[in-house]
């Protein structure tokens, strides 16, 4: 391997490693946001259930 080839390979390796770090960071952000919205959906569903129970009690009266 020539010195210029070695330098090119090292540069490519650095680029790939940087891309991997960026991708992992994007995945971490996606998961954090996904978790937030899933928790909000669960909380909203529970609130709807409570309201439905109360409204059901009013209709039965």
Helices and strands as residue ranges (DSSP letters): H 3-60
